[in-house]
Amino acid sequence: MNWDLTRNITTTLGAAIAIATALGKLRPVLRQWWDRRTLLELSGEAYSADDTRRYTHNYIPPDCQSVDPSGLEDFRRIVPTRVPLFSAMDGSA
């Protein structure tokens, strides 16, 4: 068995795993940066970068459901489903 080849393969796999892990951790940060940048472009000069960062820090995406929450339906026969609002509005849910 060629030990140099085994060591090179192991090193390459280790580096690939380290890069994949780093990219997995970096992806949400880059997505947040891109979303804030898009909001700044859309708002023009109405909000500063600091305002946008503060206003989007604790944002919770809204959900919607297929059943009226007032309870007029008979819930024994209807199972309400909860989906992300924007996906439902876009038709992708």
C-alpha positions in Angstrom: 0.0 0.0 0.0 1.3 3.4 -0.9 1.2 5.4 2.4 1.9 8.7 0.6 -1.2 8.3 -1.5 -3.3 7.4 1.6 -2.0 10.4 3.5 -2.7 12.8 0.5 -6.2 11.4 0.1 -6.8 11.8 3.9 -5.5 15.3 3.9 -7.6 16.3 0.9 -10.7 14.8 2.4 -10.0 16.6 5.7 -9.6 19.9 3.9 -12.8 19.4 1.9 -14.7 18.7 5.1 -13.3 21.7 6.8 -14.2 23.9 3.8 -17.7 22.5 3.7 -18.2 23.1 7.4 -16.9 26.7 7.1 -19.2 27.4 4.1 -22.2 25.9 6.0 -21.6 28.4 8.9 -20.9 31.2 6.5 -24.1 30.8 4.4 -26.6 32.3 6.9 -24.3 35.3 7.5 -24.0 35.9 3.7 -27.8 35.5 3.3 -28.5 38.0 6.0 -26.0 40.5 4.5 -27.6 40.0 1.0 -31.1 40.5 2.4 -30.1 43.7 4.2 -28.3 45.0 1.1 -31.5 44.4 -0.9 -33.6 46.2 1.6 -31.3 49.2 1.5 -31.5 49.3 -2.3 -35.3 49.1 -2.2 -35.8 51.7 0.5 -33.5 54.2 -1.2 -32.4 56.7 1.4 -35.4 56.3 3.7 -33.4 54.1 6.1 -29.8 53.9 7.0 -27.7 50.7 7.1 -27.8 50.8 10.9 -31.6 51.2 10.9 -32.0 48.2 8.6 -29.7 46.1 10.7 -31.7 47.0 13.9 -35.1 46.5 12.3 -34.3 43.1 10.8 -32.3 41.7 13.7 -35.2 39.9 15.5 -37.5 39.4 12.5 -39.8 36.4 12.7 -41.3 35.3 9.4 -45.1 35.1 9.6 -47.2 31.9 9.2 -50.7 31.4 8.0 -53.2 28.5 8.3 -55.9 27.1 6.1 -58.6 27.1 8.9 -60.3 30.2 10.3 -58.9 30.8 13.8 -62.3 32.0 15.1 -63.3 28.3 15.4 -66.5 28.3 13.4 -65.5 25.1 11.6 -65.8 21.7 13.2 -62.2 20.9 14.2 -63.0 17.1 14.5 -63.2 16.9 10.7 -60.6 19.6 9.7 -56.9 19.5 10.4 -55.4 23.0 10.1 -52.1 23.3 8.4 -49.6 26.0 9.2 -47.4 27.3 6.3 -45.0 30.2 5.8 -47.1 33.2 4.7 -44.8 34.4 1.9 -44.6 30.9 0.4 -48.3 30.6 0.4 -48.8 34.0 -1.2 -46.2 33.2 -3.9 -47.9 29.9 -4.5 -44.8 27.8 -3.7 -46.3 26.2 -0.6 
